[in-house]
Amino acid sequence: MTVKILQFGTTGQLGVELLRQAPGHDVAVTALGRAEADLTDPAAAAAAVAAHRPDLVVIAAAHTAVDLAESERDLAFAINAEAPGAIAEAAAKVGAAVVNVSTDYVFDGAGGAPYAEDAATNPLGVYGASKLAGERAVAAANPRALSIRTSWVVSPHGRNFIRTMLRVAAAGNPLKVVDDQSGRPTSAADLAGFILSQAPALAAAPAGDPRFGVVHFANAGEVTWRGFAQAIFAEALGDAAPDVAATTTAEYVTPAKRPLRATMDLGRLERDFGVTPRDWRDALRDIVAELKSAP
């Protein structure tokens, strides 16, 4: 049976990848952008769920500007917590399951990494706090909800670290990247593929099914931001790769505090979903290849 998906978010990295890959799955996606469902208006977002009556709702839109969130707390919580909660409640009323996308920034990175899903949370900034509040609101509103925590999302499109590094290198500017923050890069394409592959099971699963709750999804392997930058240049530029100097989090001051090591454990992904993610280097290779093939 074709799964009716209502997708919030069309222009972000994940939203784009979901729409790109949907034709290869037994799903019918209705995607709502900001014009059709502004997440700053939770009631309107909930009304969209009631109007479309989907089998599965995927919340792929979010306030993801980590530093800007520090000065936009109310807006971040409206988009990342209040709207997902209202959407999940509306989904429960029409019998729909929910996929909510969260972040590794719910952890403080101070110790215990890799973090399991049930590890203690302690977000350092507004972005992580708003996403954690969203996880809790969704779970409280709908027993058939899955929050997927992910990290360092990258793709050939949108705003992300790969594209930023290549742009800065092309401008010939000196490069200095923090080398004391580490984590797992995540291909938006791989995350979208996971969500779409799970759509039929999630749409059919009853409350209490082990697929619901929280799961961590990222590509395998761990790297620092500087190491990631070096790998990007090696893959994209080869012998022309620029030097990347190291700096520290203490030296690179930003409005929002970031966890030094919020690396997530991926064990549940394999145990409950049968999915073993590929290495981040393989994902990087595909992303760079697509960037090179673009006009």
Sequence and secondary structure as in RCSB ss.txt:
>XXXX:A:sequence
MTVKILQFGTTGQLGVELLRQAPGHDVAVTALGRAEADLTDPAAAAAAVAAHRPDLVVIAAAHTAVDLAESERDL
AFAINAEAPGAIAEAAAKVGAAVVNVSTDYVFDGAGGAPYAEDAATNPLGVYGASKLAGERAVAAANPRALSIRT
SWVVSPHGRNFIRTMLRVAAAGNPLKVVDDQSGRPTSAADLAGFILSQAPALAAAPAGDPRFGVVHFANAGEVTW
RGFAQAIFAEALGDAAPDVAATTTAEYVTPAKRPLRATMDLGRLERDFGVTPRDWRDALRDIVAELKSAP
>XXXX:A:secstr
  EEEEEE SSSHHHHHHHHHGGGSSEEEEEE TTT  TT HHHHHHHHHHH  SEEEE      HHHHTT HHH
HHIIIIIHHHHHHHHHHHHT EEEEEEEGGGS  SSS SB TTS    SSHHHHHHHHHHHHHHHH SSEEEEEE
 SEE SSSS HHHHHHHHHHTT   EEESS EE  EEHHHHHHHHHHHHHHHHH  TT TTSEEEE   BS EEH
HHHHHHHHHHHHGGG    EEE TTTS  SS   SB  B  HHHHHHH     BHHHHHHHHHHHHHH  
